[in-house]
Amino acid sequence: MVSYVSELEAAKKNLCEALGENVKQYWANLKLWFKQKISKEEFDLEARRLLTQ
C-alpha cells in the first residue's frame, strides 16, 4: 500500500509541476466537477487548456 501512496504523491507532484501557475485553477475546477457544478466534458476541456498554457 505504501508504494501506491508514493505513486499517487509522485503523480500529484508531476501534475502540479506541469500546471505551473495554473494549479489553483485546476484544483478549483476539480472541486466544481466533484460538486457536479460542471460536467466531465467541461472539466476535461478546461484541464487541457490549463495544461497547454
Buried (B, 14 or more C-beta within 10 A) or exposed (E): EEEEEEEEEEEEEEBEEEBEEBBEBBEEBBEBBEEEEBEEEEBEEBBEEBEEE
